[in-house]
Amino acid sequence: MANSSVQPNSVVDDKLDIFATDAKNLWLEQGFKWVVHGFAIFVAILFLWMVYIIFGEAKPAIDKFGLGFLWSQEWNVPEEIYGALPYIYGTLVSSLLAILIAVPVGLAIALVTSEDFLPSYVRSPIAFMVELIAAIPSVIIGLWGVYILIPFLVPLQTGLAKNFGWIPLLKTDFPSGDNLLTAGIILAIMVLPTMAAISRDVLLVVPQHYRSGSMALGATRWETIFRVLLPSGFSGIVSATMLALGRALGETIAVTMVIGNSGVISISLLDPSYTIPAILANEFAEAGTDLHIGALTYLALILFVVTLAVNIAAVVLVQLLKRKNK
């Protein structure tokens, strides 16, 4: 009789413990959701706050110049006449040059370090050294560009201008080395770790049986790479390219040191140019009038919008590619 009286109580106690545990887990889960939602809302509020502050500071220039600021080419501080086109042009062209250089080189590094072209004890150090470039301060890369890259490129650029000056992209009178081409190369070096590391990770997650199946059907190594691996990881490679482009658009110090800082638009890659981050770094600390500060902040707002558009385009493109692959 004693056992029969104790047994129901123990069952009830076990059920109460289970209920208490489930309630505790439910509260923990709900609390975690609230924390995550709170962080998400905080990031959204921070983003809108940044837009509000930048737009407010740029409003004097927006009110005076309007959208004409985008295609005006004159930047005259004493007369307070400002135009953004040379800086937009320099930013876009130098970033596109960087992507044109970094994408094939980054993909090559990703393939070498993810496939068995080399022994594993060689692949890992190569991947580590490339990723280590991302840890180098941009000012150090800029100094390397000034003391090493520019002296190396000047004879080459002089030869290009002399022998191929009939091509508008290579026409210049005095190739000094401080120009768009040099800035594009510096940017390519800086975004290379992003391009190579993400592309390598994308290729590593491609299932091994894709490779085995392709080669079993008679495909060569290169046919497998170009017809199987790269198409399978194409959406990830596009994401890596867009992230690298976003990094290139916003790079400041290294580009400022090698681009020549000339506010004159020239189609030649061997002529000096200017970028939005460079002029912000050079003039913002010395801006003395509200209109000057507003014009510089207007440039920052343009860069903000361009970078945001690049990231949105990357997300949309990746989603479209995923739907197409399904």
C-alpha positions in Angstrom: 0.0 0.0 0.0 2.9 2.3 0.7 4.3 1.9 -2.7 1.0 2.5 -4.4 0.6 5.8 -2.4 4.0 7.0 -3.3 4.0 6.2 -7.0 1.3 8.6 -8.1 3.0 11.5 -6.2 6.4 10.8 -7.9 4.7 10.7 -11.3 3.0 14.1 -10.6 6.3 15.5 -9.5 8.0 14.3 -12.7 5.3 15.9 -14.8 5.6 19.1 -12.8 9.4 19.1 -13.4 8.9 18.5 -17.1 6.4 21.3 -17.3 8.7 23.7 -15.4 11.6 22.8 -17.7 9.4 23.3 -20.8 8.2 26.6 -19.4 11.8 27.7 -18.7 12.9 26.6 -22.2 10.0 28.5 -23.7 10.9 31.7 -21.8 14.6 31.3 -22.9 13.5 30.8 -26.5 11.2 33.9 -26.4 13.9 35.9 -24.6 16.4 35.0 -27.3 13.9 36.0 -30.0 13.3 39.3 -28.3 17.1 40.0 -28.1 17.7 39.1 -31.8 14.7 41.2 -32.9 16.0 44.0 -30.7 19.4 43.9 -32.3 17.8 43.9 -35.8 15.6 46.9 -35.0 18.6 48.7 -33.5 20.6 48.1 -36.7 17.7 49.4 -38.8 17.3 52.5 -36.5 21.1 53.1 -36.7 21.0 52.9 -40.5 18.1 55.4 -40.7 19.8 57.7 -38.2 23.0 57.7 -40.3 20.9 58.6 -43.4 19.1 61.3 -41.5 22.4 62.9 -40.2 24.2 62.7 -43.6 21.2 64.1 -45.4 20.8 66.9 -42.9 24.4 68.0 -43.2 24.2 67.8 -47.0 21.0 69.8 -47.2 22.6 73.3 -47.8 24.3 71.9 -50.9 21.2 69.9 -52.0 19.1 73.1 -51.7 21.5 75.2 -53.7 22.8 72.7 -56.4 20.0 70.1 -56.5 20.6 67.2 -58.9 22.8 69.4 -61.1 25.5 68.7 -58.5 25.8 65.2 -60.0 27.0 66.2 -63.4 28.7 69.5 -62.7 32.5 69.4 -63.1 33.6 72.6 -61.4 34.9 72.5 -57.8 35.9 76.1 -56.8 36.1 76.5 -53.0 36.8 80.3 -52.9 33.7 81.0 -55.1 31.7 78.1 -53.5 30.9 76.4 -56.7 30.8 72.6 -56.4 30.3 69.7 -58.7 30.6 66.0 -58.1 31.1 64.4 -61.6 34.9 64.2 -61.5 34.9 62.5 -58.2 32.1 60.1 -59.1 33.9 59.3 -62.3 37.2 58.6 -60.5 35.5 56.5 -57.8 33.6 54.3 -60.3 36.4 53.8 -62.8 39.1 53.0 -60.3 36.8 50.5 -58.5 35.8 48.9 -61.8 39.5 48.6 -62.8 40.2 46.9 -59.4 37.4 44.4 -60.0 38.6 43.6 -63.5 42.0 42.8 -62.1 40.9 41.2 -58.8 38.2 38.8 -60.1 40.4 36.6 -62.4 43.4 36.7 -60.0 41.1 35.9 -57.0 39.4 33.1 -58.8 42.8 31.7 -59.9 44.0 31.8 -56.2 40.7 30.2 -55.1 41.1 27.4 -57.5 44.8 26.7 -56.7 44.0 26.7 -52.9 40.8 24.7 -53.1 41.7 22.0 -55.7 44.5 19.5 -55.6 46.8 21.3 -58.0 49.4 21.6 -55.2 50.1 19.6 -52.1 48.1 20.6 -49.0 51.2 21.9 -47.2 51.6 24.4 -50.0 47.9 25.3 -50.5 47.3 26.3 -46.9 50.2 28.8 -46.6 49.2 30.4 -49.9 45.6 30.9 -48.7 46.9 32.2 -45.4 49.3 34.7 -47.0 46.6 36.0 -49.4 44.1 36.5 -46.5 46.8 38.2 -44.5 46.9 41.1 -47.0 43.5 42.1 -45.5 45.2 42.8 -42.2 47.7 45.2 -43.6 46.7 48.9 -42.9 45.8 50.8 -46.0 48.3 53.5 -45.3 51.1 50.9 -45.4 49.8 49.6 -48.8 49.7 53.3 -49.9 53.3 53.8 -48.9 54.3 50.6 -50.7 52.5 52.0 -53.8 54.4 55.3 -53.6 57.9 53.8 -53.0 57.7 50.5 -54.9 54.7 50.3 -57.3 54.9 53.7 -58.9 58.6 53.6 -59.7 58.1 50.2 -61.2 55.1 51.3 -63.2 56.4 54.6 -64.6 58.7 53.0 -67.3 55.9 50.7 -68.3 53.3 53.5 -68.4 55.7 55.6 -70.4 56.2 52.8 -72.9 52.4 52.4 -73.2 51.9 56.1 -73.8 54.7 56.2 -76.3 53.7 53.1 -78.3 49.9 53.0 -77.8 49.1 56.6 -77.2 46.8 56.6 -80.2 44.4 54.6 -77.9 42.4 57.2 -75.9 42.6 55.1 -72.7 46.5 55.2 -72.9 47.0 58.7 -74.2 48.9 61.1 -71.9 51.6 63.7 -72.1 53.4 63.2 -68.8 52.9 59.7 -67.2 53.9 60.4 -63.6 52.6 57.1 -62.1 50.0 58.9 -60.0 47.0 58.0 -62.0 43.8 55.9 -62.3 45.6 52.8 -63.4 47.9 52.8 -60.4 44.9 53.4 -58.1 43.1 50.5 -59.8 46.0 48.2 -59.2 46.3 49.3 -55.5 42.6 48.7 -55.0 42.8 45.3 -56.7 45.5 44.3 -54.2 43.3 45.5 -51.3 40.2 43.7 -52.4 42.0 40.5 -53.5 41.7 38.8 -50.1 37.9 39.3 -50.1 37.6 37.9 -53.6 39.9 35.0 -53.1 38.8 33.9 -49.6 35.1 33.9 -50.3 35.5 32.2 -53.7 37.7 29.6 -52.1 35.1 28.9 -49.4 32.4 28.7 -52.1 34.4 26.2 -54.2 35.2 24.1 -51.1 31.5 23.5 -50.4 30.8 22.2 -53.9 30.1 18.5 -53.4 32.9 16.2 -54.2 30.7 13.9 -56.3 30.3 16.8 -58.8 34.0 16.5 -59.5 34.0 12.8 -59.5 30.9 12.5 -61.7 32.3 15.0 -64.2 35.6 13.2 -64.6 33.9 9.8 -64.7 32.0 11.1 -67.8 35.3 11.9 -69.5 35.7 15.6 -68.7 39.2 16.9 -68.2 40.2 18.9 -65.0 39.7 22.2 -66.8 36.4 21.2 -68.3 35.3 20.2 -64.8 36.3 23.5 -63.4 34.7 25.7 -66.1 31.6 23.6 -66.7 30.8 22.2 -63.2 32.6 24.0 -60.3 32.4 27.6 -61.4 28.7 27.4 -62.5 27.9 25.6 -59.2 29.5 28.3 -57.2 28.5 31.2 -59.4 26.1 32.9 -57.0 28.7 32.8 -54.3 31.4 34.2 -56.7 29.0 37.0 -57.6 28.5 37.8 -53.9 32.3 37.9 -53.5 32.6 40.3 -56.4 30.0 42.6 -55.1 31.6 42.7 -51.6 35.0 43.4 -53.2 33.4 46.2 -55.2 31.9 47.7 -52.1 35.3 47.6 -50.4 36.9 49.3 -53.4 34.3 52.1 -53.6 35.0 53.1 -50.0 38.8 52.8 -49.8 40.4 56.1 -48.9 44.0 56.5 -47.8 45.8 54.2 -50.2 44.0 55.6 -53.2 44.5 59.2 -52.1 48.3 58.5 -52.0 48.6 57.2 -55.6 45.7 58.6 -57.7 47.1 62.1 -58.3 44.1 64.0 -56.8 43.2 65.9 -59.9 39.6 67.1 -60.3 39.8 67.0 -64.1 38.0 64.2 -66.0 40.2 62.4 -68.5 39.3 59.3 -70.4 43.0 58.2 -70.2 43.9 55.7 -67.4 47.4 57.2 -67.3 46.1 60.7 -66.1 45.6 61.7 -62.5 42.1 61.6 -61.1 40.2 61.9 -57.8 37.7 59.9 -55.8 35.0 60.7 -53.4 36.7 59.2 -50.3 40.0 61.0 -51.3 38.5 64.4 -51.5 36.6 63.8 -48.2 39.9 62.9 -46.5 41.7 65.9 -48.0 39.2 68.7 -47.5 36.7 67.8 -44.8 39.0 68.8 -41.9 39.7 72.2 -43.5 36.1 73.0 -44.7 35.2 76.4 -43.2 31.8 77.2 -44.6 28.4 75.5 -44.3 28.2 75.1 -48.1 31.6 73.6 -48.4 30.8 71.1 -45.6 27.4 70.5 -47.2 29.0 69.8 -50.6 31.4 67.3 -49.1 28.6 65.6 -47.2 26.6 65.5 -50.4 29.5 63.6 -51.9 29.4 61.2 -48.9 25.7 60.8 -49.4 26.2 59.9 -53.1 28.9 57.3 -52.1 26.5 56.0 -49.5 23.8 55.5 -52.0 26.1 53.9 -54.6 27.5 51.4 -52.0 24.0 50.6 -50.8 22.8 50.1 -54.4 25.7 47.7 -55.1 24.8 45.6 -52.0 21.1 45.5 -52.9 22.0 44.5 -56.4 24.2 41.7 -55.1 21.4 40.4 -52.9 18.9 40.5 -55.7 21.2 38.9 -58.2 22.1 36.1 -55.9 18.4 35.4 -55.1 17.6 35.4 -58.9 20.4 33.0 -59.5 19.3 30.7 -56.7 15.7 30.6 -58.1 17.1 29.9 -61.6 19.2 27.0 -60.4 16.2 25.5 -58.6 
